[in-house]
Amino acid sequence: MKKVLFALFAHPDDESFGPSGTLLLETQAGTELHLILLTSGDGGMNPDNHTNLSEVRLQEWRAAGKLMGATDMHYLGYKDGQLVNQSMIEITERAADLVSSVIAAQPTDTEIEFITNDLNGITGHIDHIVAARVSCKVFYQMKANDPRFTRLRMCCLSLATAPSANTNWLYMEAGRREDEIDETVDARHLHDDIISIIRTHHTQRHDGERCIKLYGESLGINHFIVKT
């Protein structure tokens, strides 16, 4: 049975620093992966003082998608850090149109899934929250009339990884308790591939290396809240 997976995220590194191990496992199993990106991440770090940071980050995103085996990549062109209710409504409509066009010719027995962030945005970033809520609305809206939509997985941190709330930047909630996590994917055997994907985002290397250090030997273990 064919599977089509839409991974919708706000910034060019969100899918890489988050569930890249799971996305790689999916494509290796034959899943057709479509990455949907809301912003170019132009508000991110710029240690090399690029005058065209948006362009550079999109190039990094495309390189990461290639390493993940993405079938297609869709950039929607919004401004980093400026997503609000109105843009969320517009993004939902655009994302729904995009998904509809991709699945129009898919067989009736195709499984269609979504992956996005936890509804709390993991770090608390409003753009992350918008991406998660857009994914939920599109999924449930389309599922109501199309039984091919099977599940939505929201990537989250475990309590072991993030044991307490963090206020160093935005308000970041503590990780999810064990009883809140519905699925854990173990892709630790893809450790080197995941590091290559993370390091593709060279402009965001500070966060990338911090991510690698944070997860350590558990790099490749992804936790999800699953909605059906």
C-alpha positions in Angstrom: 0.0 0.0 0.0 1.3 3.4 -1.0 1.9 6.1 1.7 2.1 9.9 1.2 3.5 11.9 4.0 3.2 15.7 4.4 5.8 17.2 6.8 4.8 20.8 7.5 7.1 23.0 9.5 7.8 26.8 10.0 11.6 27.1 9.5 14.1 25.4 7.2 15.8 23.4 10.0 12.7 22.3 12.0 12.3 19.0 10.2 16.0 18.3 10.4 16.6 19.2 14.1 13.4 17.4 15.0 12.0 14.2 13.4 14.7 13.7 10.6 15.3 10.2 11.7 11.6 9.3 11.3 11.4 11.1 8.0 14.4 9.2 6.7 13.0 5.9 7.9 9.8 6.7 6.0 11.4 7.4 2.7 13.7 4.3 3.0 10.4 2.3 3.4 9.1 3.8 0.2 6.9 6.6 1.5 6.4 9.6 -0.8 7.6 12.6 1.4 6.4 16.2 0.7 8.1 18.8 2.8 6.1 22.0 3.3 7.9 25.1 4.6 6.2 28.2 5.8 9.1 30.7 6.1 12.7 30.9 4.8 14.0 31.4 8.4 15.3 34.9 7.6 15.1 35.8 11.3 17.6 33.0 12.2 21.2 33.2 13.1 23.6 34.7 10.5 27.1 34.0 11.8 28.6 34.4 8.3 26.9 37.7 7.6 25.1 36.6 4.5 23.3 39.5 2.7 20.9 36.9 1.3 20.2 34.7 4.4 16.8 33.7 3.1 18.3 32.3 -0.1 21.1 30.5 1.7 18.7 28.9 4.2 16.4 27.7 1.5 19.4 26.1 -0.3 20.3 24.4 3.0 16.7 23.2 3.4 16.7 21.8 -0.1 20.0 20.0 0.5 18.6 18.5 3.7 15.4 17.4 1.9 17.5 15.7 -0.7 19.4 13.7 2.0 16.0 12.7 3.5 14.8 11.5 0.1 11.9 14.0 -0.2 9.8 13.5 -3.3 9.0 17.2 -3.5 9.5 20.4 -1.4 7.0 23.3 -1.2 8.0 26.7 0.1 5.1 29.1 0.9 7.1 32.3 1.4 6.0 33.8 4.7 8.2 36.0 7.0 10.0 34.4 9.9 8.6 35.5 13.2 5.6 37.2 11.8 2.9 34.5 11.6 -0.4 35.5 13.3 -4.0 34.4 13.2 -4.8 36.0 9.9 -1.7 34.4 8.2 -2.6 31.1 9.8 -6.0 31.2 8.1 -4.4 32.0 4.7 -1.7 29.3 5.2 -4.4 26.7 6.0 -6.2 27.5 2.7 -3.0 27.4 0.7 -1.7 24.2 2.4 -5.1 22.5 1.8 -5.0 23.4 -1.9 -1.4 22.1 -2.1 -2.3 18.8 -0.4 -5.4 18.4 -2.6 -3.3 18.8 -5.8 -0.7 16.3 -4.6 -3.2 13.6 -3.7 -5.7 14.1 -6.5 -4.3 11.3 -8.6 -3.3 9.0 -5.8 -4.9 5.5 -5.6 -8.0 5.0 -3.3 -6.0 2.8 -1.0 -3.2 5.4 -0.4 -2.4 6.2 3.2 -2.0 9.9 3.8 -0.3 11.1 6.9 1.0 14.4 8.4 4.0 15.2 10.6 4.5 18.5 12.4 5.5 20.0 15.7 3.8 19.6 19.1 0.9 22.1 19.5 3.0 23.9 22.1 5.6 24.6 19.4 8.2 22.7 21.4 10.3 25.9 22.0 7.3 28.1 22.3 8.0 29.8 19.0 4.7 31.2 17.6 5.7 30.1 14.0 6.0 26.5 15.3 2.6 26.8 16.9 1.1 28.1 13.7 2.6 25.3 11.7 1.2 22.7 14.1 -2.3 24.2 14.1 -2.3 24.6 10.3 -1.4 20.9 10.0 -4.2 19.9 12.4 -6.8 21.9 10.6 -5.9 20.7 7.2 -5.7 17.1 8.4 -9.1 17.0 10.1 -10.8 19.2 7.5 -9.7 16.8 4.7 -10.1 13.6 6.7 -13.8 14.4 7.2 -14.4 13.7 3.5 -11.5 11.4 2.6 -10.8 8.2 4.5 -7.3 8.0 3.1 -6.2 10.4 5.8 -5.1 8.1 8.6 -3.0 9.9 11.2 -1.3 13.1 12.3 2.0 12.8 14.2 3.2 15.8 16.3 6.8 15.6 17.2 7.4 16.4 20.9 10.2 16.3 23.5 10.1 13.8 26.4 10.3 14.9 30.0 13.7 13.1 30.2 15.0 15.5 27.5 13.4 18.6 28.8 12.6 18.1 32.5 11.5 21.6 33.3 10.2 24.8 31.7 12.8 27.0 30.1 12.5 30.8 30.0 16.0 31.6 28.6 14.4 32.9 25.4 10.6 32.3 24.9 8.5 30.3 27.3 9.3 26.6 26.5 7.3 24.0 28.3 8.8 21.0 29.9 8.7 17.8 27.8 5.8 15.4 27.6 5.2 12.8 30.3 5.4 9.2 29.3 1.7 8.8 29.3 1.3 11.7 26.9 3.5 10.2 24.3 1.7 7.8 21.8 4.6 6.7 19.7 8.4 6.5 19.9 10.4 5.9 16.8 14.0 4.6 17.1 16.2 5.6 14.2 19.5 5.5 16.2 21.1 3.3 13.6 20.8 6.3 11.2 22.9 8.4 13.6 25.5 9.4 11.0 22.9 10.2 8.4 20.9 12.4 10.9 24.1 14.3 11.8 24.7 14.9 8.1 21.2 16.3 7.7 21.5 18.5 10.8 24.9 19.9 9.6 23.4 20.7 6.2 22.0 23.8 8.0 25.4 25.4 8.3 24.1 28.9 9.1 22.3 27.5 12.1 25.3 25.4 13.2 25.2 26.7 16.8 21.7 25.3 17.3 22.6 22.2 15.3 25.6 21.2 17.4 23.6 22.0 20.6 20.9 19.6 19.3 23.5 16.9 18.6 25.0 17.3 22.1 21.6 17.4 23.8 20.4 14.1 22.3 23.8 12.4 22.5 23.4 8.6 22.1 19.7 9.0 21.8 19.9 11.0 18.6 17.4 9.3 16.3 14.8 8.6 18.9 11.7 10.7 18.1 8.6 11.0 20.2 5.1 11.7 18.9 1.6 12.6 20.0 -0.6 10.8 17.5 -4.0 11.9 16.3 -6.3 9.9 14.1 
